[in-house]
């Protein structure tokens, strides 16, 4: 690859342990790995955490040519690494001439977007679950001698208080039933484990 015309025009080489870019830097280039392995890390709670190791055909740093944002992570060569480095115009020129590369990049970007969406959904659902648990926990404290509640009315009240769909509340409630925190019949739900509900609300055990 080092002798190819593409590498001659866009190629960069890095030695083991050499930094490609640091988190927080301004970025103008994206990279495609031609050989070797690149480690992607991010500072979390004061320490460097490895997010991924990328090999041949993988790319990184693409946000630099999409929205010109600062680097959100650091990249370092694990071993001898050869990369193709493109600015915005260079990359647009490359994909306009090579549909295979364009489709490969689009496919990987779609996979990354789907992965990001899945992570967002997981966080949102976890947040809904906690908010619903907290609402039900407060209600249980307000009515300590009434563990049984009208199912439909409770779902409606919680959904209204939190400004979310009834379906979300109903699905979370089913999860609490499966976890033996509540029991239910056709018309009522009954709190079986206040400790479990407290834990779900993020208040510890």
N, C-alpha and C positions, 0 to 999 in steps of 0.2 A: 504493500500500500504506500510505503514511504516514497516509492519511485513513480507513482502514478501522477498524472497531470492534475487530478483533483486534489491530491495531498500536497502537491507542489504549490497549488494556489491557496488552499485553505488549511493546510496541516499545521499542527502544533504538537510537540513532543514534550513529555514530562517524565522526570525521574522518580523512583520510589520515594514517597513521602513528600513530594513537592506539592505546594498549594496551587490549585488552578484558580480559585477565587475564594474570598472570605465573605461570610455573612455580613450584610450591612453595606457592602460595596455597591457603587453604581455599576450596572451591568449593561453592556452593549452587544454581547455575543452569546449565542447558544452553541452547544457542542454536541457532536455525535461521536460516540466511542468507536474507533476503528480497531484497536487492539488494547489489551490490558484491562485493568479494573480500576474504577473510580469509586471512592467512598464519599457519600453525601452525609454530612453531619449538621446538627443544629444545636445551638446553645439552649439548654433547658435547665432551669433552676441552677444556673451557675456551672454546669458541666456540659461537655460535648457528647451528644447522643447520636449514634449512627442511625440514620433513617433507611439507608439502602446502599447496596454495592451494585454498580452498573457495569455491564460488560459490552462486548461487541454488538453494535446495532442499536444500543440504547442511547437516548439523548437526554440532555439536562440543560438548565439555564434558559429555557425557551421563553419565560416571562420577560426576559430582558429585551427581546425583540418584538414582543406583543404589546406590552404596556410600559416598558422602560422603568419598571419598579426596581428598587434596591434588592440585592440578593437576599433571599429569605433563608438561605442555608449556605454552608461551605462545601467546597469540593476539593478533594485531594487525591493524588495518584497513589494507588496501593502498590503498584509495581511499575514497570516500564509501560507508559501509556502513550498512544497516538490518538489524537483527536482531529476532527474536522471542526473548525470554528467559523461560524457565519454571523455576520451582521444581518440586519433586516433585508437589505437589498440583495445581499449574496444568497440568503436562504430562499427568497422569493424567486430568484433566478434559477436556483438549483431545482426546486420543485416544479417550476414551469417547464423544465426540460426533461424531467424524469418522473413519470407518473408513479412508478413503483415506490420511489422514495417518498413521494407525496402521500400515497395511500398508507404507507407504513407509519409515517408521522401522524396522520389523521387517526389511524387505528389506535396508536399508543395514547394520543391525547384523549380520545374518547374513553379508553379504559381508565386513564387517570381521572377524568371527570366523573365517571361512574363510581370509581372508588371514593372520590371526595364526596359525592352525593350520598353514598352509602354511609360514610362516616358522619355526615351532617344529620342524616335521618336517625342514626343510632343515638347521637347526642340529643336531638330534639325529642325523640321518644323517651329517652331516659329522663329528660327534664320534665316532660308531661307527667310521667309516672311519679316523679318526686312531688310535683305540685299537687297532683290529685291525692297522693298519700297524705301530704301535709294538711290539705283541706279536710279530708276525712278524719284525720287524727284530731284536729282542732274540734271538729264536730263531736267526736267521741268524748272529748273532755268537757264539752258544754252539756252533754247529755249522758253522764256516766251510768245512769240506771236504765238507759234505753238502748241496748246493743242492737236491737232489731230496728231496721229502717225501711220505709217504703222504697222499693227498688227504683221504680220509674221516677219518683219525685227526687230521690237522692241524685240520680244521674242528671236530671234536669237542673237541679240546684248547683251541682258542682260545675257543670258545663257553663251555666250562666255566670257563676262567680269568676271563673277563670277565662271566660271568653273563648272557649274552644268547642269543637263539635261534640255532640252527644256520643257519636260513634267512638271517638277517642276515649272518652270516659268509660264507656261500656266495655271496650276491649281491655283497658287497664284493669277494670274491676274483675273481669274474667281471669286475668293473670293473678290477681290477689286471691281469688277463689282457689285457683290451682295451687297457689302457695300456702293454702290453708289459713290465710289471714282473715278471710271472710268465708261464710257459707251462704248459700242462696237457695231460694225456691222461686216459683214463678212471680211472686209479688213482693218479696222482702229479701233484704240482705242482712246478715247478722255478723257483727265483729266477733271473731274468735280469738284473735291474738293482737292485743294492743301493742305488745312488744314488737311483733313483726311489723305492724303498721308504722310504729315509731322509727324503726330501722329503715323502712322504705322511704320515709319522709326525710331521711338524712340526719336524724337526731340521735343516732347511735342506738344502742340496745338498752 
